[in-house]
């Protein structure tokens, strides 16, 4: 299994919003909180991110949805395999579900 490091902001059981670099691209995984159900969605939307500098990553990520992002796909949260800490990395096999983007 190959793991790539992540940077995350929201965490509930697992990271709910995180960025991972895979190949030449960066991806934002975003699992929204559903106010009506009072729980997190079971799927993450995965977006191809534009190049971001360290300042953008250190700032407020709530602005990311206002950036024109390209949807790469959706994956089930349960299909994302995190490292043992659930905070440092994800298994890159998840990208097979996105068509190898």
C-alpha positions as CSV (number, residue, x, y, z in Angstrom):
1,X,0.0,0.0,0.0
2,X,1.2,3.5,-0.9
3,X,0.3,6.4,1.3
4,X,0.5,10.1,0.5
5,X,0.6,12.7,3.3
6,X,-2.5,14.9,3.8
7,X,-3.2,18.3,5.3
8,X,-6.6,18.5,7.0
9,X,-8.9,21.0,8.6
10,X,-12.1,19.3,9.7
11,X,-12.0,16.1,11.8
12,X,-14.8,14.0,13.1
13,X,-13.8,10.3,13.3
14,X,-11.7,10.9,10.2
15,X,-10.6,14.0,8.4
16,X,-13.6,15.6,6.7
17,X,-11.8,18.2,4.6
18,X,-8.3,17.4,3.5
19,X,-5.8,18.0,0.7
20,X,-3.5,15.4,-0.8
21,X,-1.0,15.6,-3.5
22,X,-1.0,12.7,-6.0
23,X,1.1,12.7,-9.1
24,X,1.4,16.3,-10.4
25,X,-2.0,17.3,-8.9
26,X,-3.5,18.4,-5.6
27,X,-6.9,17.2,-4.6
28,X,-9.4,18.5,-2.0
29,X,-11.6,15.9,-0.4
30,X,-14.6,17.6,1.1
31,X,-17.2,15.7,3.2
32,X,-19.9,18.2,4.1
33,X,-21.9,18.3,7.3
34,X,-25.6,17.8,6.6
35,X,-27.6,20.2,8.9
36,X,-30.9,18.4,8.2
37,X,-29.6,15.0,9.2
38,X,-27.3,16.4,11.9
39,X,-24.4,14.2,10.6
40,X,-21.7,14.2,8.0
41,X,-22.4,13.0,4.5
42,X,-21.3,9.4,3.6
43,X,-19.5,10.6,0.5
44,X,-16.7,13.1,-0.2
45,X,-16.7,15.3,-3.2
46,X,-13.1,15.3,-4.7
47,X,-11.9,18.4,-6.4
48,X,-8.8,19.0,-8.5
49,X,-7.2,22.1,-6.9
50,X,-5.3,24.9,-8.7
51,X,-1.7,25.3,-7.5
52,X,-1.7,26.6,-3.9
53,X,1.2,28.2,-2.1
54,X,1.9,27.6,1.6
55,X,0.1,30.8,2.6
56,X,-3.1,29.6,1.0
57,X,-2.9,26.3,2.7
58,X,-2.2,27.9,6.1
59,X,-5.2,30.3,5.7
60,X,-8.9,29.8,6.0
61,X,-10.0,26.9,3.9
62,X,-13.7,28.0,3.9
63,X,-12.8,30.1,0.8
64,X,-11.9,27.0,-1.3
65,X,-15.5,26.5,-2.4
66,X,-15.5,30.0,-4.0
67,X,-12.4,29.1,-6.1
68,X,-13.4,27.6,-9.5
69,X,-12.7,23.9,-8.8
70,X,-13.1,21.0,-11.1
71,X,-15.0,18.1,-9.6
72,X,-12.9,14.9,-10.1
73,X,-15.6,12.7,-8.6
74,X,-17.2,11.4,-5.4
75,X,-16.0,8.6,-3.2
76,X,-17.5,6.9,-0.1
77,X,-15.8,8.1,3.1
78,X,-15.6,4.4,4.1
79,X,-13.5,3.7,0.9
80,X,-10.8,6.2,1.9
81,X,-8.1,4.3,3.8
82,X,-6.3,6.4,6.3
83,X,-3.0,5.6,8.0
84,X,-3.2,4.2,11.5
85,X,-3.4,7.7,13.1
86,X,-6.1,8.8,10.6
87,X,-4.3,12.1,10.5
88,X,-1.2,11.7,8.4
89,X,-2.0,10.1,5.1
90,X,-4.3,8.2,2.8
91,X,-3.9,5.1,0.7
92,X,-3.5,6.2,-3.0
93,X,-5.7,3.3,-4.2
94,X,-8.7,5.6,-3.8
95,X,-7.6,7.4,-6.9
96,X,-8.5,4.3,-8.9
97,X,-12.1,5.2,-8.2
98,X,-11.5,8.6,-9.7
99,X,-10.3,7.1,-13.0
100,X,-6.6,7.6,-12.1
101,X,-6.8,11.4,-12.3
